[in-house]
Amino acid sequence: MLKGGNRFYFAFQGERGVLPEKEAHHLVRVCRKKKGEEILLIDGKGREYLGKIVEINEKGKSLKVEVEILTLHRVETLPPIEIISFIPLLKGDKTEFLIEKGVELGIHKFIIYSSTFTIPSPSPQKLERFKEKALSAMKQSGRLFFPEIELTRDLVTYLRETPLKEGLKLLASPDGKPCILEFLEFTKNPQAKIYLLSGPEGGLSEEEINEALNKGFVKVSLSPYVLRSETAAFALMSLAGELLLYL
């Protein structure tokens, strides 16, 4: 019996193709799969297939795995509500942790931003790591849709220049009203989008807060206590993800 945790991502067109290098490494070196074995293949677009390993070619450090799609195994339908999470660039691997947990909770899109008090700087290398973390979380959680991940340099500029569709827009803030009240009100008249915004280690500047409020965000409190940046972001995503079970 195939284990659901052993899913492998593919990006080729048609019924037969080669796995990405890191997926091939995981299949052969970690999972110890052999030629002829059946595996689960996911396309990141909502479909999971039963597949078969056709060929494994190893030449020195080079590894090439060719697979064949056999049958459609499972289809996932996106929830009617799209959750977009604004996550700050945090020190260490905290941003990666939030992306991992956000994928598990059903977040559709991550907007990773820099701000006045953000310490790390954005880079293409960071974006690549974020995508790798999201892929790993998608495979582990059983989710079949790969989330969109956008890396932006400046929160204020993004809010000013990027149109946000109508929806519930929540800004984590200790002086806001209880977050659960906003979610309860939302269930009475659900909209297609939920936007979540929490600040970095140094907090958001007054300009950033005002820009968010001008964009339609409302302040919500998540606890009577002071929360770390990663705790606030995780709490917001958890509450929003819970809504997907009821709407």
Secondary structure, DSSP 8 states (H G I E B T S, - for coil): ---TT-EEE---SSSEEE--HHHHHIIIIIS---TT-EEEEE-SBSEEEEEEEEEEEEETTEEEEEEEEEEEEEE----SSEEEEEEE--STTHHHHHHHHHHHHT--EEEEE--TT--S---HHHHHHHHHHHHHHHHHHT--B--EEEEES-HHHHHHHS---SSEEEEEEEEEEEHHHHHHHHHHS--SEEEEE---TT---HHHHHHHHHTT-EEEE--SS---HHHHHHHHHHHHHHHTTT-
